[in-house]
Amino acid sequence: MTDALVIGAGVAGLTTAICLAEAGLQVEIRAAEPPGRTTSAVAGAVWGPHLVEDSDRVARWCTSTLGTLTGLSGQPGTGVRLAGGVTAVREADPDPDLPTELAGLGDGIQPCDAAGLPAGFAAGWRYTAPAVSMPVYLDYLLGRFSQAGGDLRIGRFSSLAEAAAGTSTRTGATVLVNCAGIGAHDLVPDPAVIPYRGQVVVAENPGLTDFFIGQPDADHELVYVFPHDGRVVLGGTEVAGDWSAEPDPGTAGRILRDCAAVDPRLASARIIEHRVGFRPARPRVRLEAEDAVVGNTGAAGGTSQRLLVHNYGHGGAGVTLSWGCAREAAALVAQLA
């Protein structure tokens, strides 16, 4: 008998399922796509909150995840390492403040010498943070979930009501955990969840070790370079409300030009693939529990209730919030189930 059914196999779903399974529950993940085809697989990914609410709870989840990813860094097979890098802006502030999204790094973040920045950037901050090679990391998470006794099944629900009803004997769980990411827009349905389309170019790594994030402004797009072992993820875009899943050649060309301006070695790097993902942005992360009412149960009809826990709406911070949110979601299950 399944104790908990988790919807979604991105970083939020896998991490939440691990927390539940390692606490002793029998957990099944049901997902429309395998981990390697989720938005999480397209992520860069360097720790740091992005396109998510600025709040004390987000800061708490970020700090929790930072500690866990730091502990995983360097462990074989995780895809996590501690990397140095820079986030930069194009207009200098005579009295620049520490970026609030990086405050959790404390003394580990320092202002850069503007002379050492790529052309067009006027100020920046250097720091060290976990960098995550997502294809490797998602495989690690799936393996850890399986080792804890979990089961992943590929299949699509048309609604949360269908999932809660337990349409097969495999899904008759007492707890339903919604980690559907951008899928929550239709699944819940929740119109407050909107996509911020991200397009990236994945290229062979010509020897880069440090990451670079160039913040957008009124005249320039976001630009980032996230190097990993053997590959480098180049971006990017963040277009609100754009559901187009096909890579745009013009956008890819602009990304390559912008990134080559940051590091000329990228101009001749061999292209491996083009990818598109949809960051699930929401005014507030939805992390809460409620009762899911199931109708027409049993031969005589009637209704029953199952615990429903939501964990979605992480914007561009899915990896950064993952362990903090997963632990809180698992705690809600433990307290209320």
C-alpha positions in Angstrom: 0.0 0.0 0.0 1.3 3.4 -1.0 1.5 5.9 1.9 2.2 9.0 -0.2 1.8 9.9 -3.8 4.0 12.7 -5.1 3.1 14.4 -8.3 6.1 15.7 -10.3 9.6 14.4 -10.9 11.6 17.6 -11.1 13.9 18.7 -8.3 11.0 19.6 -5.9 9.2 16.3 -6.4 12.3 14.1 -6.2 13.6 15.9 -3.1 10.2 15.9 -1.3 9.8 12.2 -2.1 13.2 11.4 -0.7 12.4 13.2 2.6 9.2 11.2 2.9 10.7 7.8 1.8 13.7 8.2 4.1 11.3 8.9 7.0 9.9 5.4 6.4 6.9 6.0 4.2 6.1 4.0 1.1 6.2 6.6 -1.6 5.3 6.7 -5.3 6.1 9.5 -7.7 3.7 10.0 -10.6 5.0 12.4 -13.3 4.1 13.4 -16.8 7.7 13.4 -17.8 10.9 11.6 -16.4 13.4 13.8 -14.5 15.6 14.4 -17.5 12.7 16.1 -19.4 11.6 18.4 -16.7 12.3 22.1 -16.3 14.8 21.2 -13.6 16.9 19.4 -16.2 17.4 22.7 -18.1 18.6 24.7 -15.0 22.1 26.1 -14.8 22.2 25.7 -11.8 24.0 27.8 -9.2 22.5 28.3 -5.7 20.8 31.7 -5.4 17.1 32.8 -5.3 15.7 34.1 -8.5 12.2 35.0 -9.6 10.8 34.2 -6.2 9.3 36.2 -3.3 11.6 38.1 -0.9 10.5 36.8 2.5 11.8 35.4 5.7 10.5 31.9 4.9 12.3 31.9 1.5 15.5 33.0 3.3 15.0 30.1 5.7 14.5 27.5 2.9 17.5 28.9 1.0 19.8 28.6 4.0 18.6 25.0 4.6 19.3 24.0 1.0 22.6 25.8 1.0 23.8 23.7 3.9 22.7 20.5 2.3 24.2 21.2 -1.2 27.4 22.3 0.5 27.5 19.0 2.2 26.9 17.1 -1.0 29.6 19.1 -2.9 32.5 16.9 -4.0 30.7 13.7 -3.2 31.1 11.3 -6.2 28.0 11.0 -8.3 26.1 14.0 -7.0 27.0 16.5 -9.6 27.4 19.2 -6.9 30.6 21.3 -6.5 31.5 24.5 -4.8 32.3 27.0 -7.6 33.6 30.6 -7.6 32.0 33.2 -9.8 30.6 36.7 -10.3 27.2 38.3 -10.5 27.5 41.7 -12.3 25.4 44.7 -13.3 25.8 47.2 -16.1 25.3 50.4 -14.2 27.5 51.3 -11.3 26.0 52.5 -8.0 28.3 54.9 -6.1 27.4 53.1 -2.9 26.4 49.6 -4.0 24.5 47.4 -1.5 25.0 43.7 -1.2 22.5 42.0 -3.4 19.7 40.9 -1.0 19.3 37.5 -2.7 22.9 36.7 -1.7 22.8 37.9 1.8 22.7 34.3 3.1 26.3 33.9 2.0 27.4 36.5 4.7 31.1 37.4 4.5 31.6 35.0 1.6 30.6 37.7 -1.0 32.9 40.5 -1.9 32.8 43.5 -4.3 34.7 43.0 -7.6 37.2 45.4 -9.2 35.3 46.8 -12.1 38.4 46.7 -14.3 38.3 42.9 -14.2 34.7 42.6 -15.4 33.7 41.8 -19.0 33.1 44.8 -21.2 29.7 46.5 -20.6 29.6 45.6 -16.9 30.3 48.3 -14.3 30.0 46.6 -10.9 29.9 43.1 -9.5 30.3 40.7 -6.5 32.4 37.6 -6.3 31.4 34.7 -4.2 31.4 30.9 -3.9 28.3 28.8 -4.0 27.1 25.3 -4.9 27.0 24.7 -8.6 24.8 21.8 -9.7 25.1 19.7 -12.9 21.4 19.0 -13.2 21.5 15.8 -15.4 23.9 14.2 -12.9 22.1 15.6 -9.8 18.7 14.4 -11.0 20.1 10.9 -11.5 21.6 11.1 -8.0 18.2 12.1 -6.5 16.3 9.4 -8.4 18.8 6.8 -7.3 18.6 7.9 -3.7 14.8 7.8 -3.9 14.9 4.3 -5.3 17.3 3.1 -2.6 14.8 4.3 0.0 12.2 2.1 -1.5 10.4 4.6 -3.7 8.8 4.0 -7.1 8.6 6.3 -10.1 5.8 5.9 -12.6 5.3 8.0 -15.7 1.7 9.0 -16.3 -0.4 12.1 -16.5 -3.3 13.2 -14.3 -5.9 15.5 -15.8 -6.6 17.1 -12.4 -5.8 16.9 -8.7 -9.3 15.6 -8.2 -8.4 12.6 -10.4 -5.2 12.0 -8.5 -6.9 12.3 -5.1 -9.6 9.8 -6.2 -6.9 7.1 -6.5 -7.8 6.0 -10.1 -5.8 2.8 -9.7 -4.8 0.6 -6.8 -1.3 2.0 -7.1 -2.4 5.5 -6.3 -4.7 4.8 -3.3 -2.4 6.8 -1.0 -3.6 8.6 2.1 -1.4 11.6 1.3 -1.1 13.4 -2.0 1.8 15.8 -2.4 1.6 18.3 -5.3 5.0 19.2 -6.7 3.8 19.7 -10.3 5.8 22.9 -11.0 4.5 24.7 -14.0 2.0 21.8 -14.4 0.1 23.2 -11.4 -1.3 25.9 -13.7 -3.7 23.4 -15.2 -3.6 20.6 -12.7 -4.9 22.5 -9.7 -5.8 24.6 -11.6 -3.9 27.7 -10.4 -3.8 30.7 -12.8 -1.4 32.5 -10.4 1.4 30.1 -11.7 2.9 31.6 -14.9 5.8 30.4 -17.0 9.0 32.4 -17.2 10.4 30.8 -20.3 14.1 30.0 -20.2 16.1 29.1 -23.3 19.7 27.8 -23.0 22.5 26.6 -25.2 24.5 23.6 -23.8 28.1 23.5 -25.2 31.3 21.6 -24.6 33.3 23.2 -21.8 36.4 24.8 -23.2 38.1 24.9 -19.8 35.9 27.3 -17.8 35.6 26.8 -14.0 34.0 30.0 -12.8 30.4 31.0 -13.3 29.2 34.4 -14.5 25.7 36.0 -14.1 25.1 39.3 -15.9 21.9 40.9 -14.6 19.4 42.3 -17.2 18.4 45.9 -17.6 16.2 47.9 -19.9 18.5 47.5 -22.8 20.1 44.1 -22.2 18.9 40.5 -21.6 20.1 38.2 -18.8 23.4 36.5 -19.6 24.9 33.6 -17.7 27.7 31.1 -18.0 27.4 28.0 -15.8 30.4 25.6 -16.3 30.2 22.0 -15.3 32.4 18.9 -16.0 32.6 18.6 -19.8 29.7 21.0 -20.5 28.7 24.6 -20.0 25.1 26.0 -19.8 24.8 29.3 -21.6 21.8 31.6 -21.2 19.5 33.1 -21.0 16.0 34.4 -21.2 13.2 35.0 -18.7 10.0 35.8 -20.8 6.9 35.9 -18.7 3.8 34.1 -20.1 5.7 32.5 -23.0 4.6 28.8 -23.4 6.7 28.2 -26.6 8.7 24.9 -26.1 10.7 25.2 -29.3 14.2 26.8 -29.1 14.3 30.0 -31.1 17.4 30.2 -33.4 17.6 34.0 -33.1 17.6 33.8 -29.3 20.2 31.0 -29.4 22.5 33.3 -31.6 22.0 36.2 -29.2 22.9 33.9 -26.2 26.1 32.7 -27.9 27.2 36.3 -28.8 26.5 37.6 -25.2 28.4 34.6 -23.6 31.3 34.9 -26.0 31.6 38.5 -25.0 32.0 37.3 -21.4 34.6 34.7 -22.3 35.9 34.5 -25.9 36.7 30.8 -25.6 32.9 30.2 -25.9 32.9 31.5 -29.5 34.3 28.3 -30.8 32.8 25.8 -28.3 30.9 22.9 -29.9 27.2 23.1 -29.4 25.7 20.0 -27.7 22.0 20.9 -27.6 19.4 23.6 -27.2 16.9 23.4 -24.4 13.8 25.3 -23.2 12.2 25.2 -19.7 9.4 27.0 -17.9 10.2 28.5 -14.5 7.0 28.2 -12.4 6.7 31.7 -11.0 4.0 32.6 -8.5 3.6 35.7 -6.2 4.1 33.4 -3.3 5.5 29.9 -3.1 2.6 27.6 -2.3 3.6 25.3 0.6 0.6 24.3 2.7 -1.7 21.5 3.5 -5.4 21.1 3.0 -8.0 18.3 2.7 -8.7 16.8 -0.7 -12.3 15.7 -0.9 -12.9 12.7 -3.0 -16.4 12.0 -4.3 -18.3 8.8 -5.2 -16.2 6.4 -3.2 -17.2 2.8 -2.6 -20.3 0.9 -3.9 -22.7 3.2 -2.1 -21.1 6.4 -3.1 -20.3 9.1 -0.5 -17.1 11.0 0.0 -13.8 10.6 1.7 -10.8 12.9 2.5 -7.1 12.7 1.9 -4.4 15.0 3.0 -3.2 17.2 0.2 0.2 19.0 0.5 1.2 21.7 -2.0 4.9 22.4 -2.8 5.2 24.5 -6.0 5.6 28.0 -7.4 9.4 28.2 -6.8 10.1 30.5 -9.8 13.7 30.3 -10.8 14.8 29.0 -7.4 13.7 25.4 -7.5 17.1 24.0 -6.8 17.9 26.8 -4.3 14.7 26.1 -2.2 14.5 22.4 -2.8 15.7 20.8 0.5 14.2 23.5 2.7 10.8 23.2 1.1 11.0 19.4 0.9 11.7 19.1 4.6 8.8 21.5 5.5 6.4 19.6 3.2 7.5 16.3 4.8 7.0 17.8 8.2 3.4 18.8 7.3 2.7 15.2 6.3 4.2 13.9 9.5 2.1 16.4 11.7 -1.2 16.1 9.9 -1.4 12.6 8.3 
